[in-house]
Each structure stands twice: as structure tokens, then as C-alpha cells.
Amino acid sequence: MRVIVCENYEELSAKAAGLVAAQITLKPDCILGLATGSTPVGMYGNLIALCQKGDIDFSQVRAFNLDEYYPIKKDNEQSYCRFMYDNLFSKVNIDLKNTYIPNGETDDPVQECERYETLIRDSGGIDLQILGIGQNGHIGFNEPDATLNSRTHLTALTDSTIKANARFFDTYDEVPKHALTMGIATILRAKKIVLLASGANKSRVVSALLNGGINTSIPATMLKTHPDVVLICDRDAYSGARLGVDIGGTNIKFAVVDGGAVQYKSAIKTASSCEAILSDISSEIIRIMGEYHVKNVGIGTPGIIKKGLVTCANLPFDKTPLERLISEKTEVSVCVDNDANCAALGEITFGNTTDCSNIVLVTLGTGIGGGIIMDGQICRSNENIGEIGHMIIQAEGGRACPCGQTGCWERYCSMTALAESAEEYALANKDSILYHLYLENGNKLSGKLIFDAMDRGCPAANTVFDRFLNYLARGIESLANIFGPDAIVLAGGVTVQKDRLLEPLQKKLKKDVRVEISKLQGDAGALGAAML
């Protein structure tokens, strides 16, 4: 499904009219499927203007309307027959004999539906179908139902639809309680479909359409099975707060993003059991939803995600259906992805690389993680793409890695590896400041202590850091050769050194590579998850 987001209703109407005009230009005798309601009125106004200027010609066009109230007289001001005549047919040069609307006056609605279905089929089928979307997700008058009717049929309207349409009638009781409508299968037979959504009252259903699965409780989601659907919506229908969740071994971070701005951040401690983690996350989501109009939730988690199941060595997840369980507990659309992917998405959306379309995020932590963004999208595969810490940079005599390989990048440039290298060098240079700090810290070294030693003029510490930079530069060059990114972003503990890390690193690079230090650091995961 292609999505076009417009700034306002006027732009939406012009975009939609442009697609219809293009269809008529390419095929003057095309068959259009047309919709009623308030949303397409602006589109019809634009088409009228184009026709009156001579830019498009309706003389050979045939049009089938999506639906009609039942029972209703054709001359009733609220009938869709009257609507189409007033808003389009009487103002363009279409032959009224080529306009078809279900007959709301029929005494035999079943036979009328069969007749209408046959007319569509015998015409050769609809080339371009225009649809609106109801607040409950209906398209046409295909209401939420466990078993959606496939063909043109008589349907009972839900109370929510009757109430939504009551504004067009003098009283609620005057609203017809049934309608004749094309069925889902009829709609899906159209060669191309354009779905229109306007207004903040459509934001929840648009979110469910874009972020949820296919289900009969939201009939519009059936459009995801069609190969050529364009959703055109305005900013109000597309907007709404997004909540991102970043699950870490110690803390779980939450961030609310609305209109491209960060509105709220919070954090809770990570529990020790899977059940407790799910409960804590769900409770915090529900609490935040009480304060913000959250339309979808993105969750970043460490580990491997396959077929919706999360397995993580550092968290109590073992083939856990995280997405489904959180969605069931919170009753909101949820999307789950790897935490490194989320962090990369956060960086390209909010960080120092908002001007880029392609980046590689390198997280220098206990190991080395990576997230890859190509053409603004997370790069995914059926396997574990982005395991950049396990590319080989020391082919012979390399350090053993828990993954089973030797010479992996993270065995030289992770913070674990940096500390191990410093400890080895300290033991080999017992007259060094580095060795004294090693003893004072209980026979351990950290990144901070290495830089403390450098600040005190320790040659051993400088050597360790220089070797670290050599390996880091070689890995970055390899990533640049493989992916050709606009930039590579470095995150993790050592990057707090900023220019002290970046300036000597850039001098060691033999390739012209743009390298940035993460602007977001620990917030990247939650912010990126919000944008899933």
C-alpha cells in the first residue's frame, strides 16, 4: 500500500483528483468506482474544475457507485443518487446513461444486488475505485463482521455508522438502517484502488490499517491483499502520538512522539521474569495512553525475532510473542523490532543524520551492534542481517569469539575488548600508569580508566587506544565499502569522548567516510521504536 500524506484536506482533494484525471487521460472510456460522503466532495470539486477547463473529458467514462441507502427514494436529498448528481454528474460532461447506482427503491434488494454485480462484471470491471473509510474501518457499507459478504449485498448498518450519518438527516430515526453495497470481493476486483481519509477522527483507524494485521473487525484492512492501493490522507488523519518502548537489561525506556516532536519520556526498571516485564510494559503504556492520544506503539528489544517470536539471551524471552501479548493487554496496535534497528531509525529521524537516506549505526558496547537504514527504511532479512560485530577483520590468528568464529570485529572494538586489551597491555607494562590503575581498581580496567591514564600521559594507554582506533577504522571502511551509506553513526559508552574519539579516528580512515557521534545516545532506541 502506497501512502500519500497531505498537509490538509485541500491538498488531499487535489491529489485524489489528479489520480482520477490521470486514469481518464490514459483510458478515456475507463470505468470508475465512485464513493459518497463528505471526504470525496473536495475531489469532485477539483474534477469539475478540470472538466470545465477542458483538461479532462468524461464523455466516454462509465461510473459505478459504491453503495446506496435502503430503502430510499432516488429524489430524496440524502440519497446517494441525488448526492452524485449534485456533486459531480450534473456538472461534468458524463452521459447519465453511463452512471450506475444501486436502486434504493427496489422491492427485491437481493435481485437488485445480483443485477448490479452482473453489470459491473459485464462492463469489464472497475479500472479505478475510490473509497472512503469509516471511523470503525468500514469501506462502502461493509461493516465490521466475523464473515464479510463478498459480493454486492444488502447489509444492516451498525449503530456507529447510523450515528455518523445522522448529521445529514433531520433526526436519527430518519437515517436508513440498511444499505446496498459492493462487497469486499467486488471492491478487490478493481484494478486500482484509492482510499481517502481526512480528519483527526480517522487517525485511530488509519493507524490500525497501516500498523495492524488483516482482520474482519476492520474491513479496510482487507485492502492489504490488493496489489495496487493508494492511501491519501491529510495530516490530521495520519497524525497522533506514537509511543516508543526500548527494552534494556536494566531499564525500559518510553518516549512519546507527536508531530515529529518528543513530548514525553519515562523509564522503569526491568523485571526479572517475562510475565512481570509484559505486565510492567503494558501498565505503563496504558498509563501513558491516558495522557496522550497514542495511536500505535513500537517496541525495540534485544535478541532474535523470527515470525513474531522474540528470543533473547539477556532477557527472559524464549520464543515470546511479544507483539501479540502487549497488543492484547493494551488493545492498541503494536510493532516489535530489534533494538539496534530502532536505534538506527531514531538516529536518522531525530539525530545528526536527518539529512541522510542511508546510514549504518554502530553501537560500541559489551559487543558491537548494528542497525542499517536504506532509503529511509530499516534493512531486514529472514535471518539476522546487521550483525556487523561479527564481520572478520583479523583473518589469521584472530581472537576467539563466542559466536564460534575468530577475528570478529567486536573482539577488537567493543568496550569489553578495549578493556581486555588494556588489561593485557597493563600486565605487560607493569611500570605504566595503566598498570597502577589496574591494581587500584581490583585488577580491572574500564574505558574511563584508560582515558584517565591517557590524561596523565601514559604511553601504554595511548598505545592501547591507538590500536583500538586502527581496528575501528578498518571496520568502518568495510561497512562503507559494503553499504555505501551517507553516514556511519557511532553510539555507546566510548562515544561520550566525542571529538577525542572522532578526530583521531578520521585521521586513520583511508576512505572518505562521514562519521557522526550519536546525538541521541540512550534515547535513540525508544525514539526509533516510536517511529516503527
N, C-alpha and C positions, 0 to 999 in steps of 0.2 A: 504494500500500500504506500503510494506516494503521498506525502503530506505537504501542503502549502499553507503557511501561516501568514495571515494578512494583519495589518495593523488595526483595521476597523471593518465595519460592515460594508462600507462603500467600496473598499478595495476588494473584499471578498466577492461582492456582486460583479465587479468589473472583471475579475479573474475568471469567474464562472462563465460569464457571458462570452469571454474570449475563447474558452474551450468549446462552447456550443457553436460560436461563429466559425471557428476553425473546422469543426465537423461538417457544417453546412457547405463551407467553401470547398472542402475536399470531396464531398459527396452531396451534390445539390438535391438529390432525391432521397436523402437519408431518412431514417426513421428514428424519431426522438421519443424517449420516455420522459414524461414531464410530471412534476410534483407541484403540490399546492402548499398552503400555509404561508406564514409570514416570511420565512427565510428566503425563498426564491423570488420574492416580489422585486427586490432590487436588481436581480439578474434579468428578470423580464423587462424592467425599465431600460436597462442597458441594451438589450436585444432590440427593443422597439426603436431606440435612437439609432442603432446601427442600420436597421432596415430602412428607416425614414431617410437616412443619408445615402442610401444605395450601396452600403458596404456589404450587406448580405441580402439574400433573396429566399423567401420562404415559399415561393410559388410551387415548388415540387416536393416540399417537405411533408411527410406524414407524421402525426403525433398521437401517441397513446398515453392517456393519463393513468397515473399510478393507482388511483382509488377514487371512491365516491361514497358519501354517506348513504345509509339505507335505513328506512325509506326516506326519500326527499324528492320534492318536485324540482324539475330542471330550472324553473324560473325562480326558485327560492333564492334570495340574496346570498344565502350561506352555502348553496350547493357549489360543488367544485366545477360543475358545468358553467355556472354563472361566473365563478371566480376566474376560470381560464379565459372566458370571453372578455371579461372586463380588463384583465391584467395583461393579456397578450393577443389572443386571436383576433379581436376587433381592431387591433392597432398595427398589425403586420399583414403582409400580402399572402397569408396562408389560405388555401382553399378549405372552407369549413367542412366540406365533404371528406377531407383528409384528416379530420380531427376526431379522435375516438375517446369516449369517456364511458366508464361503466354506467349502465342505466339504473339510477336510483329509484325509478318509478315502476320497475318491473314487478309483476305479480309472482314471478318464478325466479328468485335470485340464483338458485343452483343452475338452472338452464342458462341464465344470463352470464354467469361466470364461465361456463363451458363455451358459450358463444364468443366471449371476449378473448379467452385463451386461444381459441381457434383462429380468430382474426390476427392476433399477434404472430402466431406460428406461420399462418399462410402469407403474411406480409414479408416474411424472410427474417424476422427477428429484429430486435431493437439494436440500433448502432450505438447510441449514447443514452444512458439512463441517468436522469437527475434524481437525487434523493435528498430528503431532509432526514434528521434524526430526532426522535422524541427524547424527552428527559428520562424516560425509562428504557431507552435504547431501541424503540420500535422504528422500523423503516416501512414506508407505506403504513398500513394498519396491521402489520404483523406484530402482534403484541407478545410480550414475554409469555412463554408457554413451554411445557415439557415436550410437546410434539408440535412443532410448527408445521402448518399446512404448506405444501409445496407450490401448488398452482393457484390461479386466481380463485378466490373463495369468499364466502360470507363469513365475517368474523364479529364477535362481540367485543366492544371496546372496553378497556379497563377503566376503572373509576378515575385513575390519574390522568388518562388521556381525555376523558369526558370533561374533567375539571379544567384541563389545559385549554380545551377548545370552547369552554363556556363563555369566554370573553368575546366570542364572535356572535353569540346569541343573546337574546334579551334575558333569558333565565336558564338555569341549569337544566330544568325539565325539558326545555325545547331542544337540547342537544340530542341528535340521534344516538341510539345506543348500539348500533351496528354499522358496518361498512362493507362495501365490496372492494376488495383489494387484490392487486397482483400478489402472488405468493413468493416466498423466498426463492424457490427454484425458477420461477418466471423471471424474477429480477436478475438472478445469477446467469441466466442465458443471454443477457445483454452483452454486447461485445466490449463495451467500455462503460464504467460507472463513475459518476461524480457525486460525492457525498458532501453536503453543505452543513456546517454547524456554526451558529452565531450566538454569542451572549454567554455571560457567566453561568447561567442556569444550565448550560450544556457541558460545563467543564468536567463534571464528575463522569458523565457517560462517555465523553471523548477520551478521558484518561483510561477508563475501563476498556474502551475499544482498542486503544493503542498499546496498553500495557498488560492487559489480561489475555486469557485464552478464549477459545471459541466455545460459546455455550448458549443455549436457547433462552436463558434468563435475560440476555442482552442480544436481541435478534440481529443488531447491526454487526456483531462480531462474525456472523456468517459470511460477511463480505471478505473476510481474510482468506477465504477459499478461492476467491476470484483472481485471475492473473492481472487484471488491469483496472485498479481502483485508485481514484484520486480523492483525498480528503482535503477540502478547502475550508479552513476555519479562521475566525478572527482571533485576535489576541485574548479576548475575554474567554472564549470557549477553550482555548488551548492553555491558558494560564491557570494558576492555582499553586498553592505551596507544594514543594517537593521536600520530602523528608529523607535524609540520608543517614544510614547506620553503619558504623565501622567497628566490626568486632575484633578486639585485640585480646591477647592473653591476659592482660592486667585490667584494661578498661574497655568499655564500649562507649563510643562517641556518637552523638546525634547532632545533626545540623539541618536547619530548615532554610530552604532557599525559595524565594518568591520574587518573580520578575527579574531574575538574574542577580539579586542581592541576597546576602546572607542575613537572615532575620533573627536567628536564634541558634545557640549551641549549648549542649549539656553533655554530661558524661556520668556513667555509673560503673561500679566495679563489676568485673566479670566473675560470675559464679562458677562453682566447681563442677556442677552437673549439667547435662544437656537440658533436662526439664526446667531447671532453675534459670538457665540462660534464656530459653524460649519465653518463660513466664516474665522475666525481668524486661526483656526487649519489648514484648507485647504490651506490658503495663505502661512503659514509658512512651511507646507510640500512641497508645490511647490517650494518655495524659496530654501529650503534645497536640494531638488532633482536637482536643477540647479547646485549645487556644488558637490554633491556626487551621485554615481551610486546606488541609492536606489532601491532595488528590491521588498521590501514589508514594510508595516507599521503596527506596533502593537499599540493598544491604550488601556490604562488602565483607567477605570472610576469608581468612587464610584457608589453604587446603586445596583439594582437588574437587571439582564439581563436574559430575557426569550424570546426564539425564535427570537433572534437578536434585541429585543427591550429593550431599557435602560430606567429605571425609577429610579429617584434619588431625595430624599427629599431636599438635599442641593444644587442641581443644577437644572436648568430649563429643565430637561429631563423628559418627560412623555410619555412612550412607544415610544421613539425616535429611529428610525432605524439608529443608529449612523454609523454602519459599512457600510451600503449601501450608505448613503448620502455622507460620506467622500470619499468613493471609486469613486462615480460618479463625485465628484468635482475635484479629483486629478488624476483620471484614473490610479490608482495603487492598487495593492492587499492590502486589509485592514483586520485586525483581531482585534476584540474587546473582552476584558475580564475584570473581576473585578480587581480593583486596588490592592487589597490585594494579589490576585493570582499573579499579575505581580510582585509585590514587592518580594514575595517568590521566584519566578523564577529568579529574579535579584540576590537575595542573594545566591542561590545555583549555579548560573553561574559565578558570579563575586565577591562574598563576602567571608566571613571566612569559608564557608561550601562547597567549591568546591570539597572537597574530599568525600562528602556525596551523597547519592541517595535519602534519605528520611529526610525531615525537616518539622517542623512546625514554621511558622513565627508568632510572637505575636506583634502586634503594640499597644502600650500603648499611646493612645491619648485622644481625647474627649470621646471616647468609647474604646472598645477593638476590634480590627480587627484581622483577621487571614487568613493565606494562607497555604495550605497544599500541599507539593510535595511528591509524592510516585513514586518510581522507575524512578526518574528524570522527571516525568510528573505532571502537575497540576491536583490535585484531584478535580473532578467535579461531579455534580449530576443534576437531573432535578429540584431540589429545592436548597435552599441556604446552601449548605454544607460549613463549615468553619466559621460559626457564633459562634466562640468559646467564645466570650464575654458574651454569654447568656447561658452558662452551669451553673448549680446551684451549688454553693459552700457553701451556708448557707440555709439549708433545712427548718429550723424553725425560724420564726421571722426575716426573711431576709429583706433587704431593697427593697422597691418597685422599679421596673424598668419600663421605658416607654413601653417596649415590652409587658407588662401585667403580667410578672412573678415577683416573689420576690426572692431575694438571688442570682441574676445573678453576675457572676464574675466581669463584668465591673462596677458594683455598688460598688466595693471594691478596684479595682486595676487600673481603668482608671485614667488619670490625673484629670478629673473632680471629681471623687470620692475621690482622695487623697486630693484635695483642700477642698472639703466639710468636710471630716473627720478632717482636720487640723483646719478649722473654728469652727467646733463643739467643738473640744478639747480646742481651744483658749478661747472660751466663757466660758468653764467650769473651766478654769485655768487663771483667769484674772491677776494673778501676774507673768505670764510667759512672756518670751521674745517673744514667738509666738503671744501672745495677743497684745503686743505693736506693732509688725509689722503688725498685722491685722488692728489695728486702723490707723496706718500711711499710709496704702495702701487703705484707703476708705472702710474699713470693708470687705476686700477680701484678700485671700491668694493664692499664686501660688506655684508650685513646687520649683522654685528658692528661694522664701522667706522661705520655710520650711527648705531648706538646709542652707540658711543664718542663721536661728535660731539655727540649729544644730552646725554650725561652732562657734557660740557664746555660746555653752554649754547649750542649752535649753533642760531640761529633757522632757518637753511636746512635743517638736518637735521630739526628739528621740523616744518617745513612739508611736507617730503617724506613723513614718517611720517603726518602728519595726512591728507594726500591719499590715501595708501595705505589708511588706516582708512576713509575715506569710500567708496572703491570696494569694500573688503572688506565693509562693512556693507550696501551695496546688493546685492551678490551673495548674501549670507546671507539677506537679506529675500526675494529672489526664490526661493531654494531653499525657504524656509519657506512661501511662498505656493503653490508648485507641489506640494510633497510633504507639507506639514503634519506634519513629524516631531516626535517627542517631544523631540529634541535634535539639535543640529548639533555635531559634534566636529571641532576643528581640530588638524591634525598638521603636522609639517615644521619646518625649521630655526628660523623666527621664533618658533615657539611655546615655545621654551626661555625666552622672556621672560615667560611666564606672565601674572601679573596686570598687568604693564606693557603687555602687549598687550590682555588681556581687559577690563580696567576701562575704558579709553577707548573701546574698540570697543563695549561695551554702551551707553555714553552716546550713541553715534551711531545706534544701532538705533531705528528708528521703530516697530518691531513687537516684541511680547513674544515673544522667542525665547530658548530655553535654549541657551546656547553653552558648550561644555566644551573644555578643553585636553586633548589626548590624554594619558592616563596611561601608555600602553604605548610610545608613540613608535616607535622602530625595531624593537621586538619584536612589534608588532601583526600584521604580515604572517605571520610564522611561526606565531604562536599561533592566528590565524584560520584559516590553512591546515590546522592540525591538526583544526579543528572542521568542515571541509568534509564 
